[in-house]
Amino acid sequence: ISQDNIRNFSIIAHIDHGKSTLADRLIEKTGMLTSREMQAQVLDNMDLERERGITIKLKAVRLVYESKDGEKYILNLIDTPGHVDFNYEVSRSLAACEGALLIVDSTQGVEAQTLANVYLALEEDLEIIPVINKIDLPSARTDEVKREIEDVIGIDCEDAPLISAKEGLNIEDVLEAIVNKVPAPTGDPKAPLKALIFDSYYDTYKGVICYIRVVEGTIKAGMEIKMMSTGKTFEVTEVGVNTSKHVVLDELCAGDVGFVTASIKDVKEATVGDTITDKNNPTKEPLSGYKEVVPMVYCGIYPAEGEDFNSVRDALEKLQVNDAALVFEPETSAALGFGFRCGFLGLLHMEIIQERLDREFDLNIIATAPSVIYKIIKNDGKVLEIQNPTDMPPLTEINYMEEPIVKASIMTPTDYVGAIMELCQNKRGTFLNMEYLEEKRVVMHYELPLNEVIYDFFDALKSRTRGYASLDYELKGYEPSNLVKLDILINGESVDAFSLIVHEEKAYERGRTIAERLVDVIPRHQFAIPIQAAVGSKIIARETIRALRKDVLAKCYGGDISRKKKLLEKQKEGKKRMRQIGAVEVPQEAFLTVLKYD
Ligand code: GTP
């Protein structure tokens, strides 16, 4: 099939508007798999992804479609993740396409979050095809939603396919639109190789599998390739495409989308956005848009059971093989023992890893509060970069500190502008400007400290705007800031796992919240326990857990010995999940509840 008959596209949609359902229908309609073979959803096959309703890893599927004009077309469907943490991956997978379907739920209309990805697609110059979904529902507002898309995004919806992905209605219209509207790829198959990696993951048998878009030239087995960002070279073992399974091909040419394997041992050697070229006939310039991913958020991860330390390390290593953005190194905490300091792209990425440790590896873990990287300029002129509050030097050695600032764009219906301004002000934001996208929708630009954004900004934004506002941000740089280390003392002992670096203005509020929460979760002891929040030697908040004479056996009426035994047994069980802080037993869950940012 010639280049003219290739179409590379992805699907952009707000969560729950029907992206996976439509993808399934397209796959089914083109006869790639029968519904029975198709295990529920082909594209997101990670349990966690499905449960969380998000697509974390992107993949590509090749469909073959015979169009009404009688010709056969290769349609490469490239899946994209849908969260700001993974925006870079989204932008690279869009860069592998010429077009995108924009799915809009006809009962919901355009939602703010969709816009962020639409703008990424427009930046890559993609042809955007609106598709109106869920027209089977009685509450569908098809015409209204069409008008909304035209107003908000400015694309013509006259010919937009009106479909029900669920019932398989008018799916052919979508396929025809892809064939007729998405431009065919261009690029010289004889030129030096230039291929974009838009996804890579580790496979136990084949090593790293890279998903690529060949932009120029041809790639085939046996060829020696070079990764342009690292200069590392590999010999290609296989190239091919994914239909329902891996299909090995002789070669992939300019315009093609497919996979390549080359005995690559680590995803860090084949990172998203990198350009693959021919070692012996290299292209001059790599493709634009490559970025090295750097962790923005850090936290400590500790096994709840000390003996699980090695299992946690093994699990993190396994996850890392597949996740170039995850970093970790061992660390110790006086309160939590041996664990790991881990770095993530953002909060969602962090939560996903924590959850995978729990679900896929069955590990019980305790995570400390997330932190960003601070710069400390010491009196002697030395600059320290720290992401763990316990590494902060004494105040007397510090000249000043700097914190990371992000440029944030918040898209919102005009109704919520006031609420958002209040929120951003509260989060130490600096208002830059506001643009009208259309009559009732604006994008507000702010500069915000990253540590406020990772605290509870996203949740607060969602609740204040009933989910209508969306957030996108990128690192702007570092700025001086009045930061302090907030310590939490239990019965006079500072607990390192609770320490935080916060802005001076926020110290009291955060300290008080943590102290109040601890009072709720630490059981009473035989003595009174002061819980204090301190900045340096200054106590800024204090709560007390009152003393209690607790005789567990008193509850047992009569002299039923087996009952007594049971109770003692139960108490022992509970003890296991306690952490000893000085004379105080702190339940494991305290670490979880206290550090929760909502
Ligand atoms: P994420 O994977 O979470 O981003 O969601 P998605 O956009 O892939 O949505 P998904 O395909 O999972 O569909 C979300 C829900 O809408 C599911 O319960 C679908 O069954 C339902 N749905 C999808 N298309 C239609 C449709 O045409 N009509 C109706 N009534 N329901 C639909």
Residues whose N, C-alpha, C, O or C-beta is under 5 A from the ligand:
A	BS01	GTP	A13 H14 I15 D16 H17 G18 K19 S20 T21 L22 G53 I54 N133 K134 I135 D136 L137 I163 S164 A165 K166 E167
